[in-house]
């Protein structure tokens, strides 16, 4: 558990509570990456279908890691990076 001090109001709180938004962002990123990979396969005449899975994994990981870097202060509601 990480104690985080807000840069705006100087209150301290636990910072590891944003896993549900990170999971949601990972799912959305994986869906978008998979869709992009599938569209590349369709545009290439079916020769790039293997791009679907790697792009889905990359999109999910990058989205989840991007969202987990941010926290929201429960007192002043300011969003900032950990």
C-alpha positions as CSV (number, residue, x, y, z in Angstrom):
1,X,0.0,0.0,0.0
2,X,1.4,3.3,-1.0
3,X,0.7,6.5,0.9
4,X,0.2,9.4,-1.5
5,X,0.2,13.1,-0.6
6,X,-2.0,15.3,-2.7
7,X,-0.2,18.1,-4.5
8,X,-3.2,20.4,-4.2
9,X,-4.6,20.0,-0.7
10,X,-1.7,18.1,1.1
11,X,-4.0,15.3,2.3
12,X,-2.6,11.8,2.4
13,X,-4.4,8.7,1.2
14,X,-3.9,5.1,-0.1
15,X,-2.9,5.2,-3.7
16,X,-3.6,1.7,-4.9
17,X,-7.3,1.9,-5.5
18,X,-7.5,2.5,-9.2
19,X,-7.3,-1.1,-10.4
20,X,-10.9,-1.3,-11.7
21,X,-10.3,1.7,-14.1
22,X,-7.0,0.2,-15.2
23,X,-8.7,-3.1,-15.9
24,X,-11.4,-1.3,-17.9
25,X,-8.8,0.6,-19.9
26,X,-6.9,-2.6,-20.6
27,X,-10.0,-4.2,-21.9
28,X,-10.8,-1.2,-24.1
29,X,-7.2,-1.0,-25.3
30,X,-7.1,-4.7,-26.2
31,X,-10.4,-4.4,-28.1
32,X,-9.1,-1.4,-30.0
33,X,-5.8,-3.1,-30.7
34,X,-7.5,-6.3,-31.8
35,X,-9.8,-4.4,-34.1
36,X,-7.0,-2.5,-35.6
37,X,-5.0,-5.7,-36.1
38,X,-8.0,-7.4,-37.7
39,X,-8.5,-4.4,-40.1
40,X,-4.9,-4.6,-41.1
41,X,-5.5,-8.3,-42.0
42,X,-8.6,-7.5,-44.0
43,X,-6.9,-4.6,-45.8
44,X,-3.9,-6.9,-46.7
45,X,-6.1,-9.5,-48.2
46,X,-6.0,-11.9,-45.3
47,X,-2.2,-12.1,-45.1
48,X,-1.8,-10.0,-41.9
49,X,-4.4,-11.8,-39.7
50,X,-1.7,-12.8,-37.2
51,X,-1.4,-9.1,-36.2
52,X,-4.7,-9.2,-34.4
53,X,-3.5,-11.0,-31.2
54,X,-0.2,-9.1,-30.8
55,X,-1.8,-5.7,-31.3
56,X,-4.6,-6.6,-28.8
57,X,-2.0,-7.6,-26.2
58,X,0.1,-4.4,-26.8
59,X,-3.0,-2.2,-26.7
60,X,-4.2,-3.8,-23.4
61,X,-0.9,-3.5,-21.7
62,X,-0.2,0.1,-22.7
63,X,-3.7,1.2,-21.8
64,X,-3.7,-0.5,-18.4
65,X,-0.2,0.8,-17.5
66,X,-1.2,4.3,-18.6
67,X,-4.3,4.6,-16.4
68,X,-2.7,3.0,-13.3
69,X,-0.1,5.9,-13.2
70,X,-2.8,8.4,-12.2
71,X,-4.7,8.8,-8.9
72,X,-7.6,11.0,-7.8
73,X,-7.6,12.8,-4.5
74,X,-10.7,11.8,-2.4
75,X,-10.8,15.3,-0.8
76,X,-10.2,17.8,-3.6
77,X,-10.9,15.5,-6.6
78,X,-7.7,16.5,-8.4
79,X,-6.3,13.9,-10.7
80,X,-2.5,13.7,-10.8
81,X,0.3,11.3,-11.6
82,X,1.7,9.1,-8.7
